Amino acid sequence: ASTASPTPAAAPAPAVPRFTVVVVALTLAGFALASPAGLDPAWAALGGVVVLGARALSRRHVTVRELAGAASPLFCLFVLALGVVVEAVVAGGPAADGLGRLLPDGDSLPALLGVAAVAALLANAVNNLPAVLALLPLAAPGGPAQVLAVLIGVNLGPNLTYVGSLATLLWRRILHRHGMEVDLGRFTLLGLLTVPTTLAASTVALWGALHLIGA
C-alpha cells in the first residue's frame, strides 16, 4: 500500500503589531492636526518615536545603543548639511533667479505640468528635501495651485532615482542592513515606466479639482 507524504503544516500568520499600528495612526493624525493648531509637525513625529522607543526599551527588545544606531545620526547630519548647503546656494542668489525663470506662471494645466516637471527634475538632481526648500518660496507667490504642483513633483518625481528621495535612501539602507540589494537598472526602469504617468495624472487631477472647486 502506498503511503502519502505528510502535508507540511502551513506557517502561522504573523501577528499584527497592534500597539505599533495604533501609535503610527496617532502620529499621522498628529501630522494632520499640528499645522492647524500652530504646531510644527515634527513634534508629532517626535512623540511617536519616543513612545515606540520607550516601549521597546522597557520590553528589552533593543538596547539604548541599538536605538541610537537605528536613528542613524550620521545620516541625519548628512540630510541637515544637504539642506543647508542647497538653501544657501539658492536663497536670493543667481541660482534662485534661474529656478524662478524655469517655473511657468499661472494655474493653467500646461503651467502646472511644467511646475511639477521642474520640481521632479530638481528632486532627482539634489534630493527632494532641498528641492522643496528651494522651490516653495518661488512658487508661493503664484498661489496654492503652483505650491501643490511643486509638492506633487517632489513626492512622485524622486522615484526615478535612488538619490531623489530621502525615503528611498532610508529604504536602501534598511535593505542593505538585512543583506538585500536592489538592482539599480530594474529600479530605474520601473521609475521610467511609472513616474511620468503618475506625475501627469496627479497634476491633471489637481488642475481638475481646482477648477471644480472654483466653479
MOQUI-V254146 format. One record per pair of residues at least 4 apart in sequence whose C-alpha atoms are under 6 Angstrom apart, sorted by sequence separation. I is the first residue (numbers start at 1). J is the second residue. D is the distance in Angstrom with one decimal. If there is no record, write none. Layout:
I/J/D, I/J/D
This chain:
30/34/5.7, 35/39/5.4, 49/53/5.8, 50/54/5.8, 62/66/6.0, 83/87/5.9, 87/91/5.6, 92/96/5.8, 107/111/5.9, 123/127/4.5, 132/136/5.7, 136/140/5.8, 142/146/5.9, 152/156/6.0, 153/157/5.1, 176/180/5.1, 191/195/5.4, 195/199/5.8, 198/202/5.9, 211/215/5.9, 34/39/4.9, 56/61/5.2, 57/62/5.7, 90/95/4.9, 91/96/6.0, 107/112/5.9, 123/128/4.1, 175/180/5.0, 176/181/5.9, 56/62/6.0, 90/96/4.6, 158/164/4.1, 34/41/5.4, 104/111/5.2, 139/146/5.6, 140/147/5.9, 158/165/5.2, 123/131/5.2, 139/147/5.5, 122/131/5.9, 31/41/5.1, 103/115/5.5, 30/44/5.2, 27/44/5.6, 27/48/5.7, 128/154/5.3, 160/188/5.8, 119/150/5.5, 123/154/5.7, 160/191/4.4, 159/191/5.6, 116/149/5.0, 120/153/4.4, 116/150/5.2, 119/153/4.7, 120/154/5.3, 124/158/5.2, 119/154/5.5, 123/158/5.7, 127/163/6.0, 128/164/5.8, 112/149/5.8, 116/153/4.3, 120/157/4.1, 127/164/4.4, 128/165/5.3, 127/165/5.5, 124/164/4.0, 123/164/5.4, 86/130/5.9, 83/130/4.9
